[in-house]
Structure formats: structure tokens, C-alpha cells
Amino acid sequence: MKPDSVVTAAAIRDTAEVTSKEPAPAEHIEKESPPPAEKTATPVPKAAGLSTPSKVKARPPARTRALARTPSTRKVIRPPVVHEAFTEADRVSAELERTERFVGRAQKPILLSKNTRAIKLFTSALDFQSDSREACKVRQYARAERLTLAARDFADRASRMVGPPREDPDYVEHVLRRTDDALDRAKDVLRNGAGRYAWSQHEDLKQEQKDAWKVFKSGDVGSAYKQTLGVREGVLVLLRQLQDLPVPRETAEKAIGGAQAALEQANKELGPRPTPEAVRLVKLAGDYLNKARQSYSRGSYRSALLQAKVVERHVEHAVDVGRPGSG
């Protein structure tokens, strides 16, 4: 007999002994509260064919009869816990199998991509899944479930990294933040004397960007990516319209720093073997970054700002066409 079964059987015997020692509920109530009929009964003629009230057996109240019919407590004891453990084991095993199928589908494109970041994430996914199997073997089902879900999440992120960038939450978040920066740089220029119409345009673009963030957080990564790129184009148009306003030196400097970071990020995203078109766009972005630096050194901060923003546009296009499944 298993330990759980022994505990349950003992519990049943203890309950049975306690139940057998307790007085019957009906007798207990009858002694404490005699039926009113015995106190108020009056003689009944024998012609009616009835015995005298002193010989009539009182009928117990309805509550007493219900208590007398209450089933034994032995019948409501829960089944042994071992059955629940089997159910939990089956459920966690199903999660493990689901992760195995997902990891199997994702493995080939990730390894063929040569993307070091994606491969690193996928390796972590395999480690989590291995630990999950070990936890399941020793019946640590809660831990096994957490680990296999983590493995699935890491494999999913790795898979997105080698697919279209518009479906990669990590990459799209970088793009959204670069649009935030572009709006801030435009605001720096507007503060130098822009008119009401220019401020209104900026406010509209800012609202569109807020909507893009909401779409992103709701899970629609592709739509957020498309929307924020539209905002970025709008910022470039606005900056070109502000030709009469000076661009602060600090604004141009920050723009160049952001362009440099975007170029470095693109090289990481594309991996060691980018497509020819991606290589061409990255080179073009590098050329514009050099022009931006030259403009900055000459004090042409407006040109430096615009050229830096063009760098970001080219590197994002490079990533867009340089990943497997893009287009």
C-alpha cells in the first residue's frame, strides 16, 4: 500500500470511531426539546378508534428527521492526493511536448542564419528545456512548467530575430525609441522660434508616435513598426521645413550619436553574412554618417542633423531586406 493510501485508510478508521461514539442526532434533540404534543394533548374518545395521547408515539420534528438521515462522514472524504499528482504530471508533460515541437521547428532557420545573438538565445532555450525535463522526472512539476515556458519564450525570441524585423519585438522597440529621439531633436529646433503651424505638426507626429507605442504594447508588432517609420518620415519633412531656424550644436551631436548606435545595431542584427542589398545599404548609411560628422566639424549643424537621420533610415531599410523571410 502507498503512503497516501495508508494515511487515507487511517483517517477513515478514525472518523468511523468518532462517529460511532457520538449520540444519534435525533435522540439528542428529543431529550432536550420534547415535542409540544406531549404537553398539550387532550383525551380523545375511544369511539374514534384511537389510543390515548399518553400512548401515542410523537413524530420527531422535520429538522430532527433530516439530521437522522445525514450520511456518514466517511462518504465525503476526498480521494487520495495521488490522483491529483497524476493529473498535474500529464498537464506538465503536455507543455514539455509542445515546447519540444516548437524548438524543433525553430532550430534549422536559426542555425542557418549565423546570427550570433539568435543562436545564443536558442542555446539558452535548449538549456531551460533540459532542466525542465529533469525537474519533471523528480516530480517538481511547478518548476518544470516554469522552465519549459521560459524555453519556449527564448526560442520564440530567437526565431523572431532571424525572421522579418517587423515581427521582432526587440528590434521594433529599438526603432520606436529612435523615433522618440527624432521627435526630441525636432523639438530642440522648434524652440528657436518656430511658428504655431510647425508646433501643431510636431504635436500631431507626437500623438501618432504615442499610438504606435500603444499598438506595440498590445502585441501588434508589425503595425507598430510601420506606424513609427511613418512618424520618422514626418519628422524629416518637418526638419526640412524649418530652414530658417538654427540647430543647436548639442542637438546635432546627439543626432550623430544616435546614428552611430543605429549603425552598430544594424550590423548585429544582420550577422556576419548579410545579403548584398543589405551590404549596399549599410555602406550608404556609413557614407552619410561620415558626411554628418564633417558637417558637424564645419559648424553646419542643420546638415549634420538631417544627414544623421538619413543614416537611421538607411540602416533600418538594410535590416528590413537583410533578414531571411524579409520583404
N, C-alpha and C positions, 0 to 999 in steps of 0.2 A: 504494500500500500504506500502511495506517495505521501509526503509530509502534509500537503494541503488536504488530502483525503482524511488523514488521521485527525488533524485539527477540526475538520468539519464534523467527523463522527463523534468526537468528544463533546463538541458543542451541542450536538443533537442529544446525547445522553444527559448532559447537564440540564438542558432545557426540559427534557422529559421528567427528570426527577423533581425539579422545582414545580413544574405544572401539576404533578401528581400530589404534591404536599399541600397545594392551595385549596381552600374550600370551594365548592361549586358556587359560582356567582349567584345562582338563583336562590340557594338556601341562605346565603349570607344576607341577601336583600329581604327575604321573607321574615327573618328573625328580627331585623331592625325596624321594618315597616310593615306590620301586619295589615292585611287587606282590610279596607274600610268595611266590607260586607260583614265581617265577624262582629263588629261593634254595633251596627245599626239594624241587624236582622230582626224581623218580626215574625211571630208564628204564622204558619201557612196551614189552612185546613187540610186534613188528611184526604178529604174528598178529592182534592186536586191531584192526588196520586204522587205527592212529593213528600220527601222526608223532612224532618225539622231542620231549621238552619244550622243547629249545632252539629249535625252530621254531614252537611254539605261541604265538599272539598273546594276551598277557594281557588279560583283561577289566577295564576300569577299575572302581574301587570305586563304590558307589552314589552317594556324595556328589559324586564327580567327574562322573558322568554327569548328575546333577541340575544342576551348575554349567554344564555344557556346553550344557544345554537352556535356560538363563536367557535370556529375551528381551532384546533391545537396550534400552538406557536411553531411546532415542528414543521408545518407545511409552508411557512413563509420564509424559512432560512434561505439565503441566497446560494446559488450554486458555487462550487469551488472556484477560486480565483484563476486556477489553471486554464479554464476555458477562455477567459478574457486575454490571457497571455498569448494563447494561440491566435486569437483574432488580431492582436497587435502585431504579432510576428508576420502574419500574412500581409497585413497592410504595408508594413515597412519593406517587406520583400518585394512587393509590387513597385514601390518607389525606387528601390535599387535597380530593378529590371528596367524601369523607364529611363533612368539615368544612363544605364549601360547602352540602351538603344541610341540615345541622343549623342553620347560620346562617340559611339561607333560611326555615326553618320558624319560627325564634325571632324573626325581625325584626319582624313585624307586631304581635304582642301586646306586645312590649317598647316599641315606639314609641307605641302607643296608650295605654299605661299612664301616660305622662307622669312616670314615676318617674325622677328625675334620676340617682340612683345606678345604676340598672339601665342607663340609656341610656349613661352614662359607661363602664361595664364593656363594654357591647356595642360601643361605638366602639373600645375597645382591642382587642376581638376582631377587628374588621374590619382594624385596622392590622396585627395579627400575621399574619392570613391573607394580606394583601397582600405583606408581607415574605417570607412563606413561598413564595409563587408566584415572586417574584424570585429567591430562593435556588435554587429548583428549576430555573429557566431556565439558571443558570450551573453546574448540576450539583453544588451544595452540598447534597447530599441529607440528610446528618445534621442540618444546620442547618434545612433546610426542614421536616423532620419535627418537630423540637422546636418550631418556631414554629407549625405548624398544630395541634399538640396543645395549645399554650398558647391559641390562638384558640378552640379548642373548649371548653376549660375556662372561659374568660372568658364565652363565650356561654351556657354552661350555668348559671353563677352568675347572670348577668343574667336568664335565663329563670326561675330559681327565685325571684328577688326579686319578680317580678310574678305569681307563682302563689301557691298556698296557703302560708302561713307555715310550716306543719308540715313542708313539703318543702324549706325553705330552710336549709341548714346554718349559714350565718352568723347568721341570726336565731335559730334554735334554740339556738345556742351562747350568745347573749346571755341567753336565757331560763334556760338551765341555770346560768349564773353568778349570775343574780338569785336563784335558789333556793339556791345556796350561801350567798349573803349573808343570806337569810332564816334559814337554819339557824344561822348565826353570831350573828345578833341574838337568836334564841331562846336560844342557849347563854348569852349575856350575862345574860339574865333568870334562867335556871336556876341560875346561880352564886350567886344571892342567897338560897339556902335551899330549893331545890326538893327534893321527895321522890324516893325511888327510882323510883316508878312514872312520874313525869314524865321523869326521865332515861332510863328504858327506852323511852318513847315517842320521845324525841328520837333515841336510838340507832337505833331501827327506821327512822325517817324518813331518817336519815343513810345507812343502808345502802341504802334504796330509791333515794336520790339517786346513790350510787355505781354502782348497777346501771343507772340512767338514762344516766350518762356512758359506761358500757361499751357499752350499746346504741347510743348516738350514735356512738362511735368505730368500731363495727362497720359503720356505714353505714345503719342503720335509723333515719333522722332522725325520721320520723313517730311511731314508737313511743317514742322518747326524749322527744319533745315532750309527748306525752300523759302519760307517766310522771312527768316533772318537774312538770307542773302539778298532778298529784295530790299530790305531795310538798308543794307550796306550800300547798295547801288544808289539808293536815295540820298544817303549821306554824301557820297561822292558828287552827286549832282548839286546838292546844296553848297558844298565847299567851293565848287567852281563858280557858283553864282556870287560868292562873297569876295570877288576880286579886289574890291576897294578897301577891304578891311585887313589890317595887319595880322599876321600869325605869330603868336608868342614863340620865343625861342624854346621854352620848355615844352610847348605843345609839339613842335617838330621833333624834339629829342625823344619824347615819349612815343611818338608815332614810329620813329625808326627802330626803337627798342622792340615795339610790338611786332613790327615786320620781321625783324631778325628772329624773334621767338616763333613766329608763324612758319618761317622757312625751315627752322630746325625741327619743328613738329612734323612738317610735311615729309621730311627725309626719314623720320622714324616711322611714320605711317606707311610709306611706300616700301620700306625694307631695302635690302641690298640689291635687288634685281627689279627695278621699276620698268614699266613699259616705255617704249621710245617716245610716245607722246607726253608721258609724264616727265621724262627726262628733259624734253624740249621746254615744257612749261616751267619746270624748276629752274632751268638755266635762264629763262627770260625773267623770272622773278628775281634771281640773283643780280641780273644786269640792272633792274630797276632799283634794287636795294643799293647798289653802288652809286647810281645816279642820285638817289636821295641823300646819301652821305656827302657827295660832292656839293649838292645844293646847300646842304646844311653848313658845310665848311665855308661857303661863299656868303652865307648870311641870307640865302633865299629860302626862308623858312616855309613860305607857302608852297613852293615847288617840292621841297623836301617832304612836306605833309602829304601832298597829293600822290607823289611817287611811292611813298611808304604804303599808302592804302592800295595802290595798284599791285604792290608786291603781295599783299594778302589775298587779293582776288585771284592772282595767278597761281599761288600755291594751293589754294582751295580747289581750283579747277584741276590742278595736277593730281591731287588726291582723288578727285572725283572720277577721273579717267584712268587712274593708275592702279586701281584695285581690281581683283578678279570679280566678275559679276557686275561691274560698274557700267553705267551707260543708260 
